[in-house]
Amino acid sequence: MRVLTFRNVGAAKATAKDRLHPSLPFIAWATITLFAFVLIAWVVGAPFAQAHGHPVLVSSIYKTLSFVSHQFPSVPNKSSTA
């Protein structure tokens, strides 16, 4: 492995061993984007599922989101939707 000094830290002087694999930035971007889409789908999907009579799904989504959001102080119970 090559020792980096002040003279050889530039990107133009980096060897192939010193560079990241080309797909690593894409994998990081795709992972973060997928996580964001899943989170948005949960936030949008919970009221939609509740409106269409899926209380078990809604309860599990709200319970999961209650760890990261203060807007869900309690998990809705099954009897709250008629």
C-alpha positions in Angstrom: 0.0 0.0 0.0 1.2 3.5 -0.8 2.0 6.0 2.0 0.2 9.3 1.3 2.3 12.4 1.8 1.7 16.1 1.0 3.0 15.6 -2.5 0.9 12.6 -3.5 -2.5 13.2 -1.9 -4.0 14.8 -5.1 -6.7 12.8 -6.9 -4.6 12.9 -10.1 -1.7 11.1 -8.4 -3.7 8.5 -6.6 -3.2 5.0 -7.7 -6.0 2.5 -8.5 -5.5 0.9 -5.0 -6.1 4.3 -3.3 -9.4 5.0 -5.1 -12.8 3.8 -4.0 -14.5 1.2 -6.1 -16.7 3.0 -8.6 -19.9 1.4 -7.5 -19.6 2.3 -3.8 -21.0 5.9 -4.1 -23.9 4.5 -6.1 -24.6 1.8 -3.5 -24.5 4.4 -0.7 -26.9 6.7 -2.7 -29.2 3.9 -3.5 -29.4 2.7 0.1 -30.1 6.2 1.5 -32.7 6.8 -1.3 -34.4 3.5 -0.7 -34.6 4.2 3.1 -36.1 7.7 2.4 -38.7 6.2 0.0 -39.7 3.5 2.6 -40.0 6.1 5.3 -42.2 8.3 3.1 -44.3 5.3 2.1 -44.9 4.5 5.8 -45.9 8.1 6.6 -48.3 8.4 3.6 -49.5 4.8 3.7 -50.5 4.6 7.4 -53.5 7.0 7.2 -54.4 5.5 3.8 -54.4 2.0 5.3 -56.4 3.2 8.3 -59.0 4.7 6.0 -59.4 1.5 4.1 -59.8 -0.7 7.2 -56.4 -2.3 7.9 -55.9 -1.6 11.7 -53.2 -4.2 12.3 -51.0 -2.7 9.6 -51.6 0.8 10.8 -50.8 -0.2 14.4 -47.5 -1.8 13.3 -46.5 1.3 11.2 -47.4 3.7 14.0 -45.6 1.6 16.6 -42.5 1.6 14.4 -42.7 5.3 13.7 -43.3 6.2 17.4 -39.6 5.6 18.0 -38.5 8.4 15.7 -41.5 10.8 15.9 -43.2 12.7 18.8 -46.4 13.0 16.8 -47.4 9.5 17.5 -47.7 9.5 21.3 -49.7 6.3 21.5 -50.3 3.4 19.2 -53.9 3.2 17.9 -55.7 0.1 19.1 -57.8 -2.2 17.0 -61.1 -0.9 18.4 -60.4 2.7 17.4 -61.4 2.1 13.8 -65.0 1.0 13.2 
